[in-house]
Amino acid sequence: MNVAENLNRIKAELPTNVQLVAVSKTKPEEDIMEAYKAGQRIFGESHAQELKQKYADLPKDIQWHFIGHLQTNKIKYIIDYISLIHSVDSPLLLQAINKEAAKRNVVANCLLQFYIATEETKYGLSLAEARQILESDWFKTMRNIRVCGVMGVGSFTNDIQQTHREFANLKETFDTLKACYFSTSSTFSQISMGMSGDYHIALEHGTTMVRIGSSIFGNRIYTNK
């Protein structure tokens, strides 16, 4: 199957309220354009410099999502055109994004990333750390950040029940934050969880956004960025 066929097959499986982020990191622009011509408009990248080049070369109605670990010194390269940053995993990063967004008089849409996996290589906040952020005086003064929901990366495992537990935990975290801090916010509405190997499980737990790469574009070739 080609990119367009893969894309359409996955879209047919998704409920209408679930957005598909086509993870295009390390993929050539030709593959992105094939997905674009098939109707896809949301793409996910995880390297700021690669994203900067793709933004320059590709159609301007693409919505770019940053889904990887974001270094504070890279924010300036993407802040002008990024639609959503999925991976806010520390107070320092949140403050740095707000600072760069303020320089440009824009509001940056962000998701709080939570550590739900068992692997030490994963990033993310705990619920207690998120509460500290949201209850802090400095967070309440921010005018250039919009927290739109939560994100999590499940463990790379064959244990389906473990994946169920991790995704259920993220959904519970979202519900807690919604009730305690965002009950009147219509924009706090996104749960970004589920990738090529586990998005069917994520759908069972209320995901609103799935990040799918290899099932659309084939296996990824990693390069140093």
N, C-alpha and C positions, 0 to 999 in steps of 0.2 A: 504493500500500500504506500501511496505517496503522502506528502505532508497534508495536502488538502483532504484526502480521504481519511487520514488519521484524525484530523481536526474535526471533521464533520461527524465521525463516529463517536467521538468523545462528547461533543456538544449535544448529540442526540440523547446521551445518557444523563445529562445534567438537568435538574429542575430549573425553571425559569428564573428563580431568585438566586441562583448560584452563578457567579462570574468565573470565567475561565481565564487564567493568566497563563499565556503560552511562554514557557521559560526558554528564552532564546539565547541565554549566555553561552558564549563560545561558538555559537552557530553563525554561519555566514549570512550576509544580508540577502543573498538569493533565497535562502530558506525562509527568512522572515517575510520576504515579498510574496512567496508562494502562499504562506498562511494569510497574509494581508489580502491577497487577491481572492482568497476563499472566504473573506469576511471578518477575519480576526483583527481586533484593534488594540487589545491589551497584551503587552509583552513584558516579561520579567527579566531583569539583568542584575548582575551582582558585582560587576567591576566598573568603577566610575569612568575610567578612561575609555573603556570599550563602549560604554553607554553613550558617552559624549560623542564619539565618532559615529555611532549608529544614528543618534538623533540628528546629526548634521546631514547624513546621507539619505535618510528614509522619510516617508511622508509625514507631514506635521500633524495629521489627525490621529497618529498613534498615541495611545496612553502608555507611558513608560512607568513601570513599577520597579522599585529597587528592593530586591528580596534577599540580598546577601548581607554579610557583616559589614557595616559601614564605618570606616575610619573618619574621625572628625576632620582631618585635613583634606578629605575628598568631597565633603559636602558642597563646597563652592562650585564644583564641576557639574553638579546635577540639580541644584536647588531651583534653577530658573525654569525647568521644564518637567520635573518629575511629578507624576500624578499622585503617587502614594509610596511612602517608605514603609515597608513591612517590618523592618528589623530594628526598632528602637529598643535596645537592651540594657541601657544604663542612664542614670540621671545626667551624666556628663554629655552623652550623645544628644539627649533631648535638649539640653541647654544650648549646645553648639548648633543644632539645627535651627532653633528659635533665633539665635543670633544672626546666622547667615540669612534666614528668611526676612528678618527685620531690615537688614541692609538693603534688600531688594523690594521691600514693602509688599511681600507676598505672605500667604498663610500656607504652611506646609502640612499636608495631610499625612498622618502617621498611624501606625499600629504599634502597640506595645508587644514586644516579643517575650514569650514565656518559656522557661526551661521545663519541658514536659518529658524529655527523653531520659534514658539511663546512660547515655554516652557523654563522656567528659568533653568531647570536641564540640558539642552543641553550645550555643549561647542562649541567654534569656534571663528574665527576671523571675523571682518568686512572687507569690501573691503579697507577702509581707513587704517586699521591696516596692512593689507597685503602689501599695497603700501609702507608704512613706512619701513617694513622689507626689501622688495625687492630693495628699493632705498637707504638703509643704507650702510655705508662704511663697517661695520662689515660683512654684508651678502656677499658683493662682495669679501671678503677675504677667505670665506669658501671654502675648497677644498674637504671636505669629506661628503658633502650633495648634493643630486641630487633631485631637486623638479620636480616631474613627473606629477603634476596635482592638482586637488582639490577634496575635499570630503565634504559631508553634510548629516545630518540626518533630515529628515522631521518630522513635528509635528505628534504626535499620535492623529489622528482626523478622523472623518467620513466625513469631509468636503472635497470632492474631488477637488473642485476648489482651496481651500487653498493649497493642495498638489501640484497641477499644478503650482500655483504661486511660491511656494518655490523652486521647481525643475527648473522652468524657470529662476528664479533668480540665481541659482547656475550655470546654463549653461551660462548665461550672464556674470557672474563673471569669469568663465573660459575663455570665448572669450576675455574679456577685458585684463586679465593677459597675455593671449597668444599674443595678438596684441601689448601690451605695453612693455612686458618684455621677452617673450620667442618666438618671431616670427621666430627666426632661430634655435630653439631647437626642434629636432625631438622627444626627450624624454618627453617633456611637452605635454602629450597627453591623460591623464586619467581623467575621471569624475566618481568618485565613489559615486553613489547615487541609492537608491532603495533597499528595504528589502522585506520580505515575503508579507507584506500587501500592498505595494505600488510600487513594481518594474515594473508593467505594465505601470504605469504613468511615471516612470523614463525613460523607453524605449522611450516614446513619446518625451522626452526632451533631448535625445542624450547621455544618460549614456553609459559609456564604461565598467562599472564594477558594478555588483550588489552583495549585501551582503545578502545571504539568509540562514537562520538557521531553524526556526520552520517548514517551508514548506518542508524541507528535513528530519530533524531529529525528528520532533515532538516538543511539548512544552518543554521549557527549565526549568530545575531545578536549582535554584540559590543557591549558597553556599558562605560562607564568605571566601575570599582569601586574 
